């Protein structure tokens, strides 16, 4: 499939579903039987779907399926001969073995159009500078956002290989309008700016687009970024093997699935049945425009609470895309169960970031005798761990040991932050 056709986006659910069904059938017609992975998985199934509901008759795809099936050429779900592929990336391996992924030129143009939805939300104007605070490597990171900024008429500014201080100097010199970073690194940039006498809130940045962590939809993290930069904050979600699938809104936390190019399904957490609006669910996505390495009914492992816009909201001009209240709430394999209490790292982040004097933190789960426990290390300008412990007790219903550590002693992160350490499995051995 080539680059998306131009035109106005769908404005109602029926129109959107018709567009998605057309694109899905076009994808299947192009992919089958050329893609051996899906031809074998869908053997005996109809290759033309009469409705989106017909998807439920097809098997799920998991990351393990793709990783286990990857050969020396790097992809299990490759559709075309190797000479059709022009870009290589791989997943970070933070949840298992890294997955290699290749894109064709047409697939990369599709990435650009998915990102156009994100830049439209950020009001990218011709000539606007887009500052990418990331070091480019084999991970998708902000590679697609960088190229998409150029495709959308912006000026893409790389900063790989620079220290945080050098990035701040480059940012001041180039005066970009948009900053791309992980939530952790957006806060780190502002922290170093303050240490060196730079007021980030008076910079040229008017929009901070964050991705890679749930922080853009965590209210306290979002507010800290907005306050530090004097800018609007836009959450974004994507994945190497899926694409740039989610976009937030400047008015508040949460994401929408970019349904023009992704079809979502929702599996009830712990049940596997179709989830209703408002229920905690695992997000399942099908790409509708990436023929070179499609994923169909892909279990992302991301936990969300879906909500479809009401008729009144649609009548008032709301997008028909499904909303994910609070964005990505966590991952199926990230949830901590401590003495019968289910805890997602995002909940800890929301609580701790509510204390503006707390600069950084690290949470450790361990086992003491027969009981699991949590310990929180914080860098705190007030040197008052008791107030943080009380808030955790009230909000989580769980006692957490809180310790103040020296300023600057905890790790800082440019990519995905890893602030939660679970030692329990090692302690059981």
Steps between C-alpha positions, in 0.01 A plus 500: 500500500628845421478827684153588631272689270434860590159614614299591805505251788178313583265691727267221617530140614331341197718690255811412701413130515438491124839658438671254735331197343602616152860551608509170685378306197749686279776402739396134507476490121855633472653298783343159429642271370833688472549509879572141604458572872139616467411269212576204727325653803185586305479175304135411445375851590328734260736751345220752450328627815141618487531695826760593758337249733630222271847572636410317820506174303873544433772404750686754710861592429743539790851639521618150588358377168702760312820457702491121489434501127771751409772347288835629388328752274350656810122475466243226536221704339690630197279532194747583223849391390782657701592753230168682552594606855693820563488575877596287798395538863467272798306503822680596819482154655364642826232227496688207349737440211533792254282466190655608167266690266553625144291755309451553128504851356120488477471389862723787609273746317213347695689570823530864388125528449425349840732761652323773302197439725726567799655815357155630407407475869819691585414771247825456308537791259726526192851584611445407865805343659456152649774420750556127543661437840608143435806308387421313182584132495328178388190574711213682333516772768420820317639403158149510354415826675821655362426407139131583539586852617674557167214344304255729681697814410689544826873530571633185666782564749698193620692497826648150517844469657464820702501540874191642667673835546605508133146417394370795698747730325396363160135544594564864592687561175246337266183623678272203416125506560461131584704273727494120457619301802407232747316641804803418715738684272274802455517538879876434503561772240302745713688389812840565341374828357408618850840388634678710236283809536282443193125556534354228277152648542618808308642303209354487150332163566122520479428124480671202661416168334588210729511126436673183616347509852148557636595838652323716242166375628590491870351825638781596737777415251318683224456807718867504600609489136251771402609723788872444443479590131211748504351292219216270409570127532388239248520130577585253224519120489661274245708187461759376253297198392168690486552862402406843638156396623393747770468875546392711795339838540633829631207538739566205727641154556401205285551362151296427192573211266570637152224282358541613141807272497453264798207284602482449879348218702486474878537183706381511860798479737492158662202381294608512136142586401412812305514793742230763536567872519668594827636152575870432544604325180797387295529693174504294179591679176486423129698720260304619199777631277834324558520219248872428529476366857134515607374404843146368518319461834825579682488474878695807605517419872390858573221550756241768427143609579314558171219748454314569177378856442129551565253612235489845659880528492507399135227750420712767669792420268699246703718249318339155460825331605479289815646670807727336756430667832829567676697378198702181539452409865768234513592167352362156567844384614585816699232478767635443851294296745610598850315332789189462285506858367533550122737788425596644164821705472297785348307534826826540693619756245180703536529509880872575528497764227233680699778619732684773307800482733562133406743504210541128429405166651552122486258233621622156608280197562656236723406206720555502875434156639159399362385856428555727199591861566565826316778750565517842339821701469446869424712806433310759702590866545283505814665191650160390632425137405212470749263716294559283191451180703169632638372581151596155371323340798181698433497460122617138475381359830849362546794587724809597300840564656622839371865608522664825392823456301751767394405731215635373170561146627215329309520421127370743238351370175505622142298205374240301688538550873555187709408605851344176622723212611339168591744285697251237612567235239873509569437482875283189460782308330 
